[in-house]
Amino acid sequence: MTRGDWLARLTMHERINFLLTNRIPRRYATLFMGWFSKIENPLVRGASFAAWRRFGGDLRLHEAERTQFRSVHECFTRRLKAGARPIDPGADVLVSPCDGIVGAHGAVSGVEVLQAKGFPYTLPDLLGDEAIAERYRDGTFMTLRLRSNMYHRFHSPADARLKQVVYVSGDTWNVNPIALRRIERLFCKNERAIVELDLGEGRSLLLVAVAAILVASIRLHCLPQPLRLTYRGPNRLPCGGAVSKGEELGYFEHGSTIIVLASAGLALAEGFVEGAEIAMGRPLLRRV
């Protein structure tokens, strides 16, 4: 096969993937999956797991606290065995909040961040709040994408105090690399929950949990109800209290993306390569 043939096949594959996962009624498909995944029927569960393994890969159930589930939803939101994700103990280390695939990352340029090469977006557009965006001017960012077969719970990167949660309603575009290279400002279009953590000493951290097609339910333990497509407000939610490094904050009901935004005084740990996998609890940021 020539290089031209290979590129043509890749382009066709990307086009088909984009059409199948985006040019459908995204909202209705997402609401349907929310209902379907909770069906407790052995035949539905078995067929769903078979399809999930076929298209999503190994479910990594050897890491799970238990391996028998009544529904697909129970498997999506599974907990891990104790000790499966060691938390780096370094006092100056902030850890990855989740398992994920490293995406665009680096320094925030003013209030501009990269979604993918040639596709910038701004923090006010992402966060919907100029004042919050200013706190992360010239800071640091990291994009972490959760595949469907990954562990879907996310945790506090450091000892901190929860300040607030800001909910922004939106669409449910796919957030895979193919869509990120085609849809400008994609993260700013999708449903998202913004969790702000006060680290003390003038430093702060944002975890922006971005939903996607089939994934528009974000559960935060500090809130009495999940944030779903049917949620109608309020959009600014008080969410106080201290959290410990590695403490579970919530989970997606499938898989999606977390954007980590760090204020000045925090820098990315070394050695990140786009496309590499990182586990929850591994070093992500360092105090400088």
C-alpha positions as CSV (number, residue, x, y, z in Angstrom):
1,M,0.0,0.0,0.0
2,T,1.4,3.4,-1.0
3,R,1.5,6.3,1.5
4,G,-1.2,8.0,-0.6
5,D,-3.5,5.0,-0.3
6,W,-2.9,4.8,3.5
7,L,-3.7,8.5,3.9
8,A,-6.9,8.1,1.8
9,R,-8.1,5.2,3.9
10,L,-7.3,7.1,7.2
11,T,-9.2,10.1,5.9
12,M,-12.2,7.9,5.0
13,H,-12.2,6.2,8.4
14,E,-12.1,9.5,10.2
15,R,-15.0,10.9,8.0
16,I,-17.1,7.8,8.8
17,N,-16.3,7.9,12.5
18,F,-17.2,11.6,12.6
19,L,-20.5,11.1,10.8
20,L,-21.6,8.1,12.9
21,T,-20.8,9.7,16.2
22,N,-21.8,13.3,15.6
23,R,-24.3,13.6,12.7
24,I,-27.1,11.9,14.6
25,P,-29.6,13.3,17.1
26,R,-27.0,13.6,19.8
27,R,-29.3,14.7,22.6
28,Y,-31.8,11.9,22.1
29,A,-29.1,9.3,21.7
30,T,-27.5,10.5,25.0
31,L,-30.9,10.4,26.8
32,F,-31.6,6.9,25.4
33,M,-28.2,5.6,26.5
34,G,-28.8,7.0,30.0
35,W,-32.0,4.9,30.2
36,F,-30.7,1.8,28.3
37,S,-27.5,1.5,30.4
38,K,-29.6,1.0,33.6
39,I,-31.6,-1.9,32.3
40,E,-31.1,-4.9,34.6
41,N,-31.6,-7.8,32.2
42,P,-29.0,-10.5,31.7
43,L,-29.6,-10.7,27.9
44,V,-29.3,-6.9,27.5
45,R,-26.3,-6.8,29.8
46,G,-24.5,-9.7,28.0
47,A,-25.1,-8.3,24.5
48,S,-24.0,-4.8,25.6
49,F,-20.8,-6.1,27.2
50,A,-19.9,-8.1,24.1
51,A,-20.4,-5.0,21.9
52,W,-18.5,-2.8,24.4
53,R,-15.5,-5.1,24.3
54,R,-15.7,-5.3,20.5
55,F,-15.6,-1.6,20.0
56,G,-14.2,-0.2,23.3
57,G,-11.5,-2.8,24.1
58,D,-10.6,-4.6,27.3
59,L,-12.8,-3.5,30.2
60,R,-9.9,-4.0,32.7
61,L,-12.2,-5.7,35.2
62,H,-9.2,-7.3,36.9
63,E,-8.7,-3.9,38.6
64,A,-12.4,-3.6,39.7
65,E,-13.6,-4.0,43.3
66,R,-16.1,-6.5,41.9
67,T,-16.6,-8.1,38.5
68,Q,-20.3,-9.0,38.5
69,F,-22.8,-6.2,37.6
70,R,-26.5,-6.0,37.2
71,S,-26.4,-3.4,34.4
72,V,-24.1,-1.6,32.0
73,H,-24.3,1.5,34.2
74,E,-23.0,-0.4,37.2
75,C,-20.0,-1.4,35.2
76,F,-19.4,2.1,33.8
77,T,-19.3,3.5,37.3
78,R,-17.3,0.7,39.0
79,R,-14.9,1.3,41.8
80,L,-11.4,-0.1,41.9
81,K,-9.8,-2.4,44.4
82,A,-8.1,-0.8,47.3
83,G,-4.5,0.2,46.3
84,A,-5.1,-0.2,42.6
85,R,-4.2,3.5,42.1
86,P,-1.4,4.5,44.5
87,I,-1.4,8.3,45.2
88,D,2.0,10.0,44.9
89,P,2.7,11.3,48.4
90,G,5.0,14.2,47.5
91,A,4.1,17.4,49.3
92,D,4.7,19.5,46.3
93,V,3.0,17.1,43.8
94,L,-0.5,17.4,42.5
95,V,-1.8,14.1,41.0
96,S,-3.9,13.3,38.0
97,P,-7.5,13.4,39.0
98,C,-8.4,10.5,36.7
99,D,-7.2,7.8,34.3
100,G,-6.9,9.4,30.9
101,I,-5.2,9.9,27.6
102,V,-3.0,13.0,27.5
103,G,-4.3,15.6,25.1
104,A,-3.3,19.2,24.4
105,H,-1.4,20.6,27.4
106,G,1.1,23.4,28.3
107,A,1.0,27.0,29.3
108,V,-2.1,29.2,29.0
109,S,-1.3,32.1,26.7
110,G,-3.1,35.0,28.4
111,V,-6.5,33.4,28.6
112,E,-6.1,31.3,25.4
113,V,-5.8,27.5,25.4
114,L,-5.3,24.9,22.6
115,Q,-8.0,22.3,21.9
116,A,-5.8,20.8,19.2
117,K,-3.1,22.2,16.9
118,G,-4.6,25.3,15.2
119,F,-7.8,25.1,17.3
120,P,-7.6,27.6,20.2
121,Y,-10.4,28.6,22.6
122,T,-10.5,31.1,25.4
123,L,-11.1,30.5,29.1
124,P,-14.0,33.0,29.4
125,D,-15.7,31.0,26.6
126,L,-15.0,27.7,28.3
127,L,-15.9,28.8,31.9
128,G,-18.7,31.3,31.1
129,D,-17.2,33.7,33.8
130,E,-14.6,36.4,33.2
131,A,-13.7,36.6,36.9
132,I,-12.9,32.9,37.2
133,A,-11.0,33.0,33.9
134,E,-8.8,35.8,35.1
135,R,-7.6,33.6,38.0
136,Y,-6.0,31.2,35.5
137,R,-4.5,33.8,33.2
138,D,-1.0,32.7,32.1
139,G,-1.5,29.5,34.1
140,T,-1.1,25.8,33.0
141,F,-3.6,23.4,31.5
142,M,-3.9,19.7,30.8
143,T,-6.5,17.8,28.8
144,L,-7.3,14.3,29.9
145,R,-9.7,12.1,27.8
146,L,-11.4,9.1,29.3
147,R,-12.0,6.2,27.0
148,S,-15.2,4.2,27.5
149,N,-13.4,1.2,28.9
150,M,-11.5,3.3,31.5
151,Y,-12.2,3.9,35.2
152,H,-14.7,6.8,35.2
153,R,-14.3,8.2,38.7
154,F,-12.3,11.3,39.4
155,H,-10.5,12.5,42.5
156,S,-8.9,15.5,44.1
157,P,-5.4,16.2,42.9
158,A,-4.3,17.7,46.3
159,D,-5.5,18.6,49.8
160,A,-7.8,21.5,49.1
161,R,-11.0,23.2,49.9
162,L,-14.0,23.0,47.5
163,K,-15.0,26.5,46.5
164,Q,-17.9,26.1,44.1
165,V,-19.3,24.2,41.2
166,V,-20.4,26.0,38.0
167,Y,-22.7,24.1,35.6
168,V,-22.9,25.1,32.0
169,S,-25.5,23.5,29.8
170,G,-24.6,22.6,26.2
171,D,-24.4,20.1,23.4
172,T,-23.0,16.5,23.4
173,W,-20.5,16.4,20.6
174,N,-18.1,13.5,20.6
175,V,-14.8,14.6,22.2
176,N,-12.5,12.1,20.4
177,P,-9.4,13.4,18.5
178,I,-11.2,13.2,15.2
179,A,-13.9,15.6,16.4
180,L,-11.4,17.9,18.1
181,R,-9.6,18.4,14.8
182,R,-12.9,19.3,13.0
183,I,-15.1,21.3,15.5
184,E,-13.8,24.6,16.7
185,R,-14.2,25.5,20.4
186,L,-15.8,22.0,20.9
187,F,-15.2,22.0,24.7
188,C,-17.0,25.4,24.9
189,K,-20.1,23.9,23.2
190,N,-20.6,20.8,25.3
191,E,-22.3,20.3,28.7
192,R,-19.8,20.8,31.5
193,A,-19.3,21.1,35.2
194,I,-16.6,23.3,36.6
195,V,-15.2,22.4,40.0
196,E,-12.9,24.9,41.7
197,L,-10.5,23.9,44.4
198,D,-8.6,26.4,46.7
199,L,-5.1,25.0,47.4
200,G,-4.1,27.8,49.8
201,E,-1.2,30.2,49.4
202,G,-3.0,32.0,46.6
203,R,-3.1,28.9,44.3
204,S,-6.2,27.3,42.9
205,L,-7.2,24.6,40.5
206,L,-10.1,23.9,38.2
207,L,-11.4,20.6,37.1
208,V,-13.7,21.1,34.0
209,A,-15.6,17.9,33.5
210,V,-16.9,17.9,29.9
211,A,-19.7,15.6,28.9
212,A,-20.0,14.1,25.4
213,I,-22.4,12.1,23.2
214,L,-23.9,9.2,25.3
215,V,-22.2,10.8,28.3
216,A,-24.1,13.7,29.8
217,S,-24.5,12.8,33.4
218,I,-21.9,14.0,35.9
219,R,-22.2,13.0,39.5
220,L,-20.5,15.1,42.1
221,H,-20.6,13.9,45.7
222,C,-20.9,17.4,47.1
223,L,-24.2,17.9,45.3
224,P,-27.5,16.3,46.1
225,Q,-28.4,15.5,42.5
226,P,-26.5,14.5,39.3
227,L,-26.0,17.1,36.6
228,R,-27.8,15.7,33.5
229,L,-29.1,17.1,30.2
230,T,-32.5,17.5,32.0
231,Y,-31.0,19.7,34.8
232,R,-32.5,23.2,34.8
233,G,-30.4,25.1,37.4
234,P,-29.3,26.9,39.4
235,N,-26.0,27.1,37.5
236,R,-23.8,28.3,40.3
237,L,-23.8,25.8,43.2
238,P,-22.1,26.3,46.5
239,C,-20.0,23.2,47.3
240,G,-17.8,23.9,50.3
241,G,-15.7,21.6,52.5
242,A,-12.2,20.2,52.7
243,V,-11.1,17.3,50.5
244,S,-7.9,15.2,50.8
245,K,-5.5,14.3,48.1
246,G,-6.8,11.3,46.2
247,E,-10.3,11.7,47.7
248,E,-13.1,10.8,45.2
249,L,-15.0,13.8,44.0
250,G,-17.5,12.2,41.6
251,Y,-17.8,10.3,38.3
252,F,-19.0,10.3,34.7
253,E,-21.6,7.8,33.8
254,H,-19.6,6.6,30.8
255,G,-16.4,8.4,29.8
256,S,-15.4,11.9,28.6
257,T,-12.8,14.6,29.3
258,I,-11.5,16.5,32.2
259,I,-9.6,19.8,31.6
260,V,-7.3,20.7,34.4
261,L,-6.5,24.4,34.8
262,A,-3.9,25.5,37.3
263,S,-3.2,29.1,38.5
264,A,0.3,30.6,38.5
265,G,2.7,28.9,40.9
266,L,1.9,25.5,39.5
267,A,3.7,23.8,36.6
268,L,3.2,20.5,34.7
269,A,5.3,17.6,35.8
270,E,7.9,16.6,33.2
271,G,7.7,14.0,30.4
272,F,4.1,14.3,29.1
273,V,3.5,13.1,25.6
274,E,0.2,13.7,23.8
275,G,-1.5,10.3,23.3
276,A,0.1,8.6,26.3
277,E,-2.0,7.2,29.1
278,I,-1.8,8.4,32.7
279,A,-3.3,6.8,35.7
280,M,-5.1,8.5,38.5
281,G,-2.7,9.3,41.3
282,R,0.4,9.8,39.2
283,P,2.2,13.2,39.3
284,L,0.5,15.8,37.1
285,L,1.6,19.2,38.5
286,R,4.2,20.5,40.9
287,R,4.3,23.6,43.1
288,V,7.0,26.0,42.0
